[in-house]
Amino acid sequence: MVREHIYKVFPNDMNANATVFGGMIMATMDRISLVVAERHSGRVCVTASVDDVHFMAPARTGDTLIFSAVCNRAWDTSMEIGCRVIAEDSYTRRRRHVVSAYSTFVALDDDHKPARIPPIAPETGQEQDRFEEAGLRRETRLEHAARIRARRSEHHDDAERD
Ligand SMILES: CC(C)(COP(=O)(O)OP(=O)(O)OC[C@H]1O[C@@H](n2cnc3c(N)ncnc32)[C@H](O)[C@@H]1OP(=O)(O)O)[C@@H](O)C(=O)NCCC(=O)NCCS
């Protein structure tokens, strides 16, 4: 189920370029995505990774930001949440797609260890597309993480790097 969150932009949300500060948008995306993950799993969740954050267009003071998030797919203990942000001019109602991101959340048990979660059963064509595409993104992100780990262990420099 898609969850929405409305945020009215005020001047204190601006960066030095007079557009909305991207860090505020990312923090809000993380919060709404967390709520979707916790509702799906029924557990405390943590953000494991965020990838594919795309800022497509700026948002400005006076805009209304509409955040929406949905659980695209769940695996054993992790799930991908897709989040999109639309900026709406409050007076003309013209809408622009400003940001999209995909985050992976992991559900935790009472010992703070990864816990099993229910699967997602896509029903509509759109849900099926999200489900399949989440699988492709997971392959890429896990392969990427494994390659970085392997390289660092070859170079014995894991502890000194971020
Ligand atoms: C996320 C975390 C719980 C994973 O712990 P871990 O010991 O690596 O657990 P595992 O190796 O058993 O992996 C658990 C799941 O996380 C997934 N995962 C781990 N690292 C990941 C990453 N970088 N990106 C995407 N998924 C990841 C695994 O694929 C696995 O998913 P699956 O069970 O659905 O197949 C741990 O790394 C952690 O606590 N990180 C800090 C989280 C945090 O503080 N976030 C910010 C504040 S909320």
The ligand as an ORCA input file, in Angstrom:
! r2SCAN-3c Opt
* xyz 0 1
  C      21.619     -3.652      8.197
  C      22.250     -4.644      9.172
  C      21.214     -4.986     10.250
  C      22.577     -5.916      8.384
  O      23.216     -6.757      9.291
  P      24.122     -7.975      8.756
  O      24.769     -8.593      9.913
  O      24.910     -7.522      7.586
  O      22.995     -8.956      8.333
  P      22.994    -10.041      7.185
  O      24.300    -10.183      6.479
  O      22.380    -11.250      7.833
  O      21.956     -9.421      6.159
  C      20.618     -9.190      6.548
  C      19.869     -8.678      5.354
  O      20.358     -7.377      5.044
  C      20.683     -7.306      3.659
  N      21.781     -6.351      3.540
  C      22.898     -6.295      4.296
  N      23.655     -5.261      3.903
  C      22.992     -4.665      2.883
  C      23.254     -3.540      2.051
  N      24.354     -2.802      2.176
  N      22.348     -3.224      1.111
  C      21.232     -3.926      0.957
  N      20.917     -5.015      1.720
  C      21.797     -5.364      2.657
  C      21.081     -8.720      3.297
  O      20.958     -8.927      1.910
  C      20.068     -9.514      4.086
  O      18.827     -9.492      3.405
  P      17.904    -10.831      3.244
  O      17.889    -11.512      4.606
  O      16.565    -10.313      2.906
  O      18.529    -11.662      2.188
  C      23.548     -4.080      9.836
  O      24.526     -3.895      8.835
  C      23.308     -2.794     10.564
  O      22.824     -2.783     11.698
  N      23.636     -1.659      9.934
  C      23.425     -0.356     10.537
  C      21.985      0.114     10.300
  C      21.791      1.529     10.739
  O      22.281      1.923     11.784
  N      21.079      2.316      9.919
  C      20.938      3.738     10.125
  C      19.969      4.101     11.180
  S      18.367      3.397     10.962
*
